[in-house]
Amino acid sequence: MHHLLQVLEGNGTQTARLDRAALDLAAIHFPDLQPEPCLEQLNELASRLGDRLRNFNDGRDFVETAQRFLFGELGFHGFEGDEDVFFDPRNSCLNQVLERRTGLPIALSVLYMEIARRLQMPVFGIGLPRRFVIQFDDGNYSTFIDPFSGGRPITPRECFRLAEAPVADPSLLRRVNPKQIMMRMVQNLHKAYVRARDFPRAVTTLDLMIVGAPDTAPWYKHRGVLSMAAGRWQSAQRDFQKYLGMQPDAHDRDEVTENLRAIQRRIAMVN
């Protein structure tokens, strides 16, 4: 978890290795995951793409060649389906993106970004609402790219449409840093575990969210509720107390206080 924690804590954010942080995250779902084979796969993909760029001319050439290779020849792709498909935890795991060649938009984007980084190509994450995309920009040629839709170049207008933005707000096209990317990936995996009622791993991912944003009071209450569901009474008690300490005038103070009473009764029964 070292690399992921380093990114979430904001240490060395601009130089952080997204591939290693994303593999740390995937290890929550795959505890026996060894990162090195996945890193080697990324190295190999970058090498093979590099071979196709020996007559490299400009940024447009890179974007078009990457699209043909990654999404045409290798078949990386988005998916269609109901919420069960979208909330499959594997779609947030970089090792599974490499194996299954599909995943959430942000996971496919991280794959693309890490291959581009190995080739010293300037590709950046763009955290649109509802859809994560990327941008190639070398100062001469710039375009947005949607890895979830076959790696195709897209216009700012199409970005706004993907974001379902009511107006063309340029602030939506801001680049995001590694911490913001990993926080979004952690939250996606957290939602998958909550939906599956996998409370222990939902708490694990929420722990990481709180590492990244420790001043977010509602997350302590949420973790308290999940800890109660998992039977972690003392952890739940600490989180509810922390929440009330941060939000003394919380609108749900009575509800949280009642939860604390229920926990105290439960602990008393055990003791």
TORMAR-300505 format. One line per 4 residues: number of its first residue (from 1); their letters; for each residue x, y negated, z of C-alpha. Coordinates in pm, 1 decimal, padded with zeros to 6 digits. Each point is the difference from the previous one (the first is absolute). Layout:
BEGIN
NUM	A	X,Y,Z  ...
// end
This chain:
BEGIN
1	MHHL	00000.0,00000.0,00000.0  00304.8,-00225.5,00021.7  -00035.6,-00161.4,-00342.9  -00375.2,-00056.7,00030.6
5	LQVL	00030.6,-00152.9,00346.8  00279.8,-00225.1,-00120.9  -00221.3,-00132.0,-00279.2  -00307.0,-00044.9,00222.7
9	EGNG	00203.3,-00183.2,00261.7  00118.6,-00235.9,-00273.9  00369.0,00081.8,00031.6  00185.4,-00029.4,-00329.7
13	TQTA	-00332.3,-00042.6,-00177.6  00134.5,-00126.3,-00330.5  00253.9,00280.3,-00034.5  -00221.1,00277.8,00135.8
17	RLDR	-00017.4,00330.0,-00184.5  -00364.6,00055.8,-00084.2  00065.3,00358.2,-00109.0  00139.8,00101.9,00340.1
21	AALD	-00268.7,-00190.1,00191.7  -00276.1,00157.2,-00211.9  00144.8,00347.5,00057.0  00008.7,-00067.4,00375.3
25	LAAI	-00370.9,-00078.1,-00025.6  -00068.1,00316.5,-00199.9  00166.8,00202.9,00276.3  -00304.6,-00068.3,00219.8
29	HFPD	-00200.7,00224.6,-00231.9  00292.4,00226.7,-00089.4  00205.5,00039.7,00320.4  00255.9,00226.9,-00166.9
33	LQPE	00062.0,-00241.4,-00287.1  00364.7,-00038.4,-00094.0  00055.3,-00334.9,-00174.5  00314.5,00084.8,-00196.5
37	PCLE	-00166.3,00214.6,-00272.2  -00252.5,-00278.9,-00061.0  00274.8,-00261.1,-00017.9  00182.5,00220.8,-00249.0
41	QLNE	-00315.7,00022.9,-00211.5  -00020.5,-00378.8,-00006.4  00367.3,-00017.0,-00098.0  -00061.4,00245.9,-00280.8
45	LASR	-00303.9,-00187.9,-00129.8  00199.1,-00323.6,00001.1  00287.0,00170.1,-00183.9  -00232.0,00141.0,-00265.0
49	LGDR	-00167.9,-00336.7,-00047.5  00342.1,-00162.9,-00018.5  00095.7,00237.6,-00281.4  -00295.8,-00132.5,-00195.9
53	LRNF	00118.3,-00358.4,00055.3  00343.9,00031.3,-00155.5  -00106.0,-00240.6,-00273.9  -00163.1,-00225.1,00260.1
57	NDGR	-00092.8,-00336.6,-00145.2  -00217.5,-00185.2,00249.3  -00257.4,00028.9,00276.3  -00278.3,00085.7,-00239.8
61	DFVE	00205.8,00295.6,-00120.4  00037.3,00125.4,00358.7  -00371.0,-00031.1,00076.9  -00104.3,00177.7,-00320.4
65	TAQR	00262.1,00273.6,00038.5  -00092.3,00058.0,00364.3  -00365.8,00028.4,-00096.1  00071.7,00255.9,-00271.6
69	FLFG	00230.0,00206.2,00221.0  -00170.1,-00006.7,00340.9  -00363.9,-00009.7,-00100.6  00012.3,00153.1,-00347.7
73	ELGF	00271.7,00262.5,00001.2  -00010.2,00088.2,00371.3  -00370.5,-00061.8,00051.3  -00009.7,-00209.7,00316.2
77	HGFE	-00356.6,-00125.3,00028.2  -00273.6,-00142.0,00214.7  -00308.3,00201.5,00078.3  -00374.7,-00016.9,-00010.5
81	GDED	-00228.0,00147.9,00258.6  -00206.6,-00058.4,00310.8  00122.4,-00121.5,00337.6  00120.2,00347.9,00093.7
85	VFFD	00255.0,-00025.4,-00280.6  00099.1,-00356.4,00086.7  00045.9,00079.3,00370.6  00205.2,00314.2,-00053.8
89	PRNS	00308.4,-00071.5,00218.7  00225.3,00148.8,-00267.6  -00072.5,-00300.1,-00221.5  00194.0,-00218.8,00246.0
93	CLNQ	00301.8,00232.3,00016.7  00293.1,-00070.1,-00232.9  00111.4,00365.3,-00003.0  -00344.9,00097.3,-00125.8
97	VLER	00000.8,-00275.3,-00263.5  00319.4,00155.8,-00133.7  -00146.0,00351.0,00013.4  -00357.6,-00063.2,-00117.6
101	RTGL	00080.1,-00306.9,-00213.2  -00295.0,-00191.2,00137.6  -00077.8,-00212.2,00303.0  -00143.0,-00327.6,00121.2
105	PIAL	00090.0,-00314.5,-00196.8  00249.6,-00109.5,00264.4  00170.6,00341.6,00012.9  00040.2,00008.7,-00379.1
109	SVLY	00128.3,-00357.7,00017.5  00264.5,00092.2,00258.7  00110.9,00286.2,-00224.4  00037.9,-00241.6,-00294.2
113	MEIA	00173.0,-00264.2,00212.7  00253.1,00247.7,00137.4  00085.0,00133.7,-00345.3  00038.5,-00358.8,-00123.6
117	RRLQ	00219.8,-00088.5,00298.3  00236.5,00282.3,-00087.7  00034.0,-00151.7,-00347.6  00040.0,-00352.5,00140.4
121	MPVF	-00321.6,-00113.7,-00164.1  -00192.8,-00286.3,00166.4  -00335.5,00151.7,00093.1  -00206.7,-00142.1,00286.9
125	GIGL	-00309.8,00106.8,00190.8  -00321.7,-00203.0,-00035.7  -00250.0,00067.3,00278.3  -00331.3,-00075.3,-00165.5
129	PRRF	-00315.1,00068.9,00198.9  -00143.8,00338.2,-00104.4  00291.3,00086.2,-00232.0  00376.4,-00008.3,00038.8
133	VIQF	00195.7,-00085.1,-00316.3  00356.7,-00099.2,-00082.0  00178.2,-00271.0,-00197.2  00304.4,00012.9,-00223.2
137	DDGN	00175.2,-00337.1,-00011.5  00359.3,-00050.7,-00112.5  -00035.9,-00372.6,-00060.1  -00046.4,00046.4,-00373.5
141	YSTF	-00280.5,00251.9,-00021.3  -00272.4,00043.5,00259.6  -00308.6,00217.9,00015.0  -00221.6,00168.4,00255.0
145	IDPF	-00025.6,00380.4,-00018.6  -00269.9,00234.8,00126.5  00154.9,00340.1,00085.0  -00344.3,00137.0,00091.4
149	SGGR	-00117.6,-00055.2,-00357.0  00284.2,00159.4,-00188.7  00267.2,-00261.0,00072.6  -00146.4,-00241.6,-00251.1
153	PITP	00088.6,-00370.1,-00004.3  -00288.0,-00216.9,00119.3  -00071.3,-00373.1,00000.1  -00068.1,-00220.1,00304.1
157	RECF	-00365.8,-00004.4,-00108.5  -00008.8,00379.2,00018.7  00162.8,-00016.2,00344.6  -00279.6,-00225.1,00123.1
161	RLAE	-00254.4,00239.0,-00145.3  00160.8,00297.1,00177.8  -00006.4,-00199.4,00323.9  -00367.4,-00085.5,-00060.3
165	APVA	00093.2,-00359.5,00069.9  -00285.5,-00249.8,-00051.7  00248.8,-00262.8,-00121.7  00346.5,00014.9,-00154.6
169	DPSL	00201.0,-00059.6,00316.9  00377.1,-00004.3,-00074.8  00079.5,00078.3,00364.8  -00128.2,00353.8,-00062.0
173	LRRV	00298.2,00055.1,-00229.9  00259.8,-00065.1,00269.8  00274.4,00259.0,00036.0  -00000.1,00206.4,00315.9
177	NPKQ	00301.3,00112.9,00199.5  00084.2,00354.8,00113.0  -00164.2,-00048.3,00340.8  -00327.6,-00107.6,-00160.1
181	IMMR	00015.7,00295.3,-00238.2  00061.2,00253.2,00276.1  -00267.1,-00150.6,00225.3  -00250.2,00045.9,-00280.3
185	MVQN	00111.8,00359.7,-00056.5  -00025.4,00076.2,00372.8  -00350.2,-00147.7,00014.6  -00109.6,00205.8,-00301.4
189	LHKA	00120.6,00319.4,00167.6  -00161.7,-00104.1,00327.1  -00337.6,-00042.7,-00170.0  00036.1,00347.0,-00151.5
193	YVRA	00060.8,00155.5,00341.7  -00287.2,-00188.8,00163.1  -00232.7,00116.4,-00275.2  00118.8,00359.7,00046.8
197	RDFP	-00039.9,-00036.5,00379.9  00364.4,00096.9,00036.1  00032.7,-00203.4,00318.9  00359.9,00088.3,00099.2
201	RAVT	00139.5,-00110.4,-00335.3  -00238.0,-00296.2,-00009.1  00158.5,-00110.5,00328.1  00351.4,00059.8,-00139.3
205	TLDL	-00066.5,-00225.5,-00299.2  -00166.1,-00260.6,00221.5  00312.0,00003.4,00219.3  00196.1,-00100.7,-00310.6
209	MIVG	-00250.1,-00272.3,-00088.6  00044.4,-00147.2,00347.6  00378.7,00011.5,-00039.1  -00043.9,-00214.5,-00311.4
213	APDT	-00256.8,-00237.8,00148.7  00013.5,00022.5,00381.3  -00218.7,-00307.9,00051.4  -00305.0,00153.0,-00171.7
217	APWY	-00223.1,00045.5,00304.0  -00282.8,00202.8,-00163.2  00248.0,00273.9,-00092.1  00060.0,00071.5,00370.0
221	KHRG	-00371.6,00048.1,00053.1  -00018.8,00218.3,-00310.4  00290.6,00211.1,00123.7  -00171.3,00029.9,00336.8
225	VLSM	-00312.6,00137.0,-00166.3  00204.6,00247.8,-00205.5  00200.1,00105.4,00306.3  -00324.6,00069.9,00186.2
229	AAGR	-00115.4,00216.3,-00290.0  00330.8,00186.7,00016.1  -00025.5,00043.1,00377.8  00293.7,-00230.2,00073.4
233	WQSA	-00163.9,-00171.6,00292.7  00291.7,-00188.5,00150.3  00111.0,-00130.1,-00340.7  -00354.8,-00117.1,-00065.4
237	QRDF	-00011.0,-00169.4,00338.4  00322.7,-00192.2,-00069.6  -00125.1,-00114.9,-00340.5  -00337.6,-00118.9,00128.4
241	QKYL	00173.1,-00191.5,00278.4  00242.9,-00149.9,-00251.3  -00289.7,-00102.9,-00224.3  -00185.8,-00174.3,00282.8
245	GMQP	00323.4,-00170.4,00107.1  00042.7,-00136.3,-00351.6  -00369.6,-00082.9,-00045.0  -00141.3,-00090.5,00343.7
249	DAHD	-00311.7,-00150.6,-00159.6  -00054.1,00283.6,-00249.4  -00358.1,00034.8,-00120.1  00017.1,00374.7,00070.6
253	RDEV	00149.1,-00034.7,00347.6  -00292.0,00186.5,00162.6  00038.6,00292.1,-00241.7  00373.4,00026.0,00063.3
257	TENL	-00048.3,-00030.1,00376.4  -00248.1,00287.5,-00009.7  00252.4,00208.8,-00192.8  00255.6,-00072.3,00272.1
261	RAIQ	-00245.2,00114.3,00266.8  -00068.7,00319.9,-00194.0  00375.0,00065.2,-00029.5  00051.3,-00057.8,00373.9
265	RRIA	-00276.3,00247.8,00078.6  00157.0,00251.4,-00236.2  00346.6,-00041.1,00150.9  -00146.0,00032.5,00350.9
269	MVN	-00166.6,00329.4,-00095.3  00329.8,00140.2,-00125.0  00189.6,-00110.2,00309.6
// end
